[in-house]
Amino acid sequence: MYSFMGGGLFCAWVGTILLVVATATDHWMQYRLSGAFAHQGLWRYCLGSKCYLQTESIGEAPGRGLGCAWDQSLTQGRTLQWKGHLFCRWRTLWLREGKRPAQAYWNATRAFMILSSLCATSGIIMGIMAFAQQPTFTRFSRPFSAGIVFFASTFFVLLALAIYTGVTVSFLGRRFGDWRFSWSYILGWVALLMTFFAGIFYMCAYRMNECRRLSTPR
């Protein structure tokens, strides 16, 4: 039992750390725009060394709003200013084609990633408490509950990655040839596997002790 729970707790710790890193970093996708390297995450998009928040007011109109902050703030040369203007035009086109769906897509991905992180953290707490539970199971089994919470975390991160993958491929696949998913996105999939295996380990621990309890003569 304790070996399974120890393995599950290790996977849970790794998965939770990866979930937090993936949610907070800005490298879910990277691409080239007019020769300039750009990347974006769930909260910000970056062109060169400048990053801006993913807000609903981005690209409200050409030459206005936060989406054109890059173009307005450049004073180092015409080349960078031209690239920033193209980036502004791209952001404007994106949100003009589907402003509300784009905002809903960002919000849904963020919400599911945060829910997954919270479930994984709760599962770790319940998993640690399971070590203090008596061998004879009560009606409320901590290993079983921890396994269920880890599976819930896996489900939420799967929803987040599915939404992000579907919208990104359907949008960027038709507009850009030089783009790819980046390491933050990959960390999300690794975290999904870690939380899933954590749930498997805790379920195995629960079944092992349940079988031991039933086989013990009263």
Steps between C-alpha positions, in 0.01 A plus 500: 500500500757757608723435200209575267409812692862613502518464122168679461611784723820543299306512172255744655776737613662496156165543325396793718829682445471448125141623502596823676799557270297428186218730609727790595751499212466659157622225269192304401552588136772668298509629144674741269331818387675689219829344605459588869475228767180512707346279764193502720354338809166506677552846649744690274632512146856607421682636198873522549565619854163674543201324655139614532199363683233302317213741558168545327586855399792389286460598138178694528595707200809544282747727674309497831488294817755284672543285191696786340708589803802345334469727200457812711785429740773423245757771449804295408450460125257477215547125458377411849222754470385341177502153657309627800243654270453169320459324833240755602315445173505123559355535850233733368403257224480210746265669740294665228427158349384359831551721801255335736589141403870581541444645846285201601771267375767671711277507807400134469861383464614709797209388718554129435875528560440678832238244602740220414774658713261542794382139475857374485592705807196369688591147397850543642357611834261203509778269387725609786214455745448148365830391654350567844186295436463169680540179298135415559309721263218716620209608286701804389817365336769763456699309234183449297403866535851614404486280189165650398634855543807418289277361226295821516822698457586287197155561352526879541846527345384277214210738434735800506747341258224379270345846477836667444609245241176511305473877479870554434520244220179616335609864511877499447503201267321708237700821545861420585738243361784546747358432844510225762397419854767584755629362830228640729240311297711182518533536876121500518486157337774366727305632801191319370691171502640564847162573657347200324768264633461655845132406490586148381750450782256612768224282358738203507582578862129512580428169329796331668385599844139419423597149397715465811217617721252254345742210530579571866290275729284690742 
